[in-house]
Amino acid sequence: MPDQDFMALALEQARQAWALGEVPVGAVVVKDGEVIAVGYNQPIGSHDPTAHAEIVALRAAAEKLGNYRLPGCELYVTLEPCIMCSGAMMHARLARVVYAAQDPKTGAAGSVVDLFAQEQLNHHTEVVGGVMAEEAGAMLKGFFAERRSAARRTLTPG
């Protein structure tokens, strides 16, 4: 499957997060062209600051493969990974990370910092950005617009 097909699956996961009131970010882990794990953001509902989509998917993939290392695996995520998630991806020894929208506030694959480009680190993961960025960006913008609108309704008397 091409990158767009796997990213479309990650976008489906992001929609699940949105339906639960979580920031709509979804992730899919692929090995040998087969989806082995999925995840979506759930830090609010799970009361877990580490429950980002990528971490949820990495945990599920590691459980499925019976190994904390995920060599040969690729992770598709709808938003540029943060520092925490980027670190976890490198520790998992992912071969490749593909993300959709850039994150100018917390992105750690080039927007704010680029952990993947640090030559001193012992593992190097290929990173591809911008796959289906418009779709992912529109979903995030829609989510935050909905939240701002709801907040204004709460503050408006009447």
TIMIVO-824863 format. One record per residue (C-alpha): residue in three letters; z, y, x. Coordinates in steps of 0.05 Angstrom, whole numbers, padded with zeros to 5 digits, always signed. Each point is the difference from the previous one (the first is absolute). Example, Ala and Ser with C-alpha at 12.3 -4.5 7.8 and 13.67 -1.06 7.14 Angstrom:
<sites>
Ala+00156-00090+00246/Ser-00013+00069+00027/
</sites>
This chain:
<sites>
Met+00000+00000+00000/Pro-00014+00070+00025/Asp+00056+00050+00013/Gln-00013+00035-00067/Asp+00014-00064-00039/Phe+00068-00011+00034/Met+00016+00074-00009/Ala-00016-00006-00074/Leu+00053-00054-00004/Ala+00049+00046+00036/Leu-00016+00054-00051/Glu+00017-00049-00056/Gln+00068-00010+00033/Ala+00008+00076+00004/Arg-00011+00004-00076/Gln+00057-00049-00009/Ala+00046+00046+00040/Trp-00021+00060-00043/Ala+00014-00039-00064/Leu+00072-00009+00025/Gly+00008+00074+00018/Glu-00008-00013+00075/Val-00047+00039+00046/Pro-00066-00038-00009/Val-00011-00035+00066/Gly-00025-00071+00004/Ala-00012-00049+00057/Val-00036-00066+00011/Val+00005-00047+00060/Val-00062-00041+00016/Lys-00009-00059+00048/Asp-00067-00033+00013/Gly-00030+00038-00059/Glu+00053-00024-00050/Val+00054+00042-00032/Ile+00067-00031+00019/Ala+00048+00054-00025/Val+00003+00064-00040/Gly+00051+00055-00010/Tyr+00011+00067-00033/Asn+00050+00056+00010/Gln+00068-00016-00030/Pro+00055+00037+00037/Ile+00025+00036-00062/Gly+00006-00061-00045/Ser+00026-00046+00054/His+00048+00053+00030/Asp-00031-00017+00068/Pro-00027+00054+00045/Thr-00041-00052+00038/Ala-00036-00027-00062/His-00066+00035+00015/Ala-00062-00037-00022/Glu-00017-00021+00072/Ile+00070-00028+00014/Val+00000-00038-00066/Ala-00068-00030+00017/Leu+00019-00016+00072/Arg+00063-00036-00023/Ala-00039-00042-00050/Ala-00053-00017+00052/Ala+00052-00020+00052/Glu+00034-00044-00052/Lys-00065-00033-00019/Leu-00021-00013+00072/Gly+00070-00019+00022/Asn-00004+00049+00059/Tyr+00024+00071+00012/Arg-00062+00010+00041/Leu-00065+00008-00038/Pro-00055-00007+00053/Gly-00070+00002-00027/Cys+00023+00036-00063/Glu-00026+00065-00028/Leu+00039+00048-00045/Tyr-00034+00045-00051/Val+00041+00058-00027/Thr-00017+00058-00045/Leu+00037+00053+00040/Glu+00004+00010+00075/Pro+00062-00037+00024/Cys+00064+00037+00018/Ile+00038-00010+00065/Met+00044-00056-00028/Cys-00059-00039-00027/Ser-00043+00011+00062/Gly+00057-00028+00043/Ala+00006-00061-00045/Met-00075-00011+00004/Met+00001+00001+00075/His+00060-00047+00003/Ala-00038-00047-00046/Arg-00058+00001+00049/Leu-00052+00016-00053/Ala-00071-00001+00025/Arg-00023+00056-00044/Val+00026+00053-00049/Val-00047+00033-00050/Tyr+00026+00060-00041/Ala-00031+00044-00053/Ala+00030+00070-00006/Gln+00029+00039+00058/Asp+00073+00023-00005/Pro+00007+00069+00030/Lys+00076+00000-00008/Thr+00021-00069+00027/Gly-00063-00035+00025/Ala+00011-00039+00065/Ala-00072-00022+00011/Gly-00025+00068+00022/Ser+00019+00053-00052/Val+00070+00018+00027/Val+00006-00049+00058/Asp-00041-00060+00022/Leu+00045-00057+00019/Phe-00060-00047+00003/Ala-00030+00041+00057/Gln+00061-00005+00045/Glu-00024-00039+00060/Gln+00071-00013+00025/Leu+00014-00045-00060/Asn-00012-00074+00011/His-00044-00014-00061/His-00062+00036-00021/Thr-00026-00003-00071/Glu-00069+00023-00021/Val+00006+00055-00052/Val-00054+00022-00050/Gly+00013+00059-00047/Gly-00035+00030-00059/Val-00022-00062-00038/Met-00001+00020-00073/Ala+00039+00063+00018/Glu-00025+00039-00060/Glu+00024-00052-00050/Ala+00068-00007+00033/Gly+00008+00075+00008/Ala-00018+00012-00073/Met+00053-00051-00022/Leu+00054+00033+00042/Lys-00019+00069-00025/Gly+00001-00024-00071/Phe+00068-00032+00009/Phe+00031+00063+00029/Ala-00033+00045-00052/Glu+00029-00044-00054/Arg+00069+00005+00032/Arg-00004+00076+00006/Ser-00022+00006-00072/Ala+00058-00044-00023/Ala+00049+00042+00041/Arg-00027+00064-00032/Arg+00008-00029-00070/Thr+00072-00018+00017/Leu+00015+00070+00024/Thr-00035+00036-00058/Pro+00046+00013-00059/Gly-00026-00016-00067/
</sites>
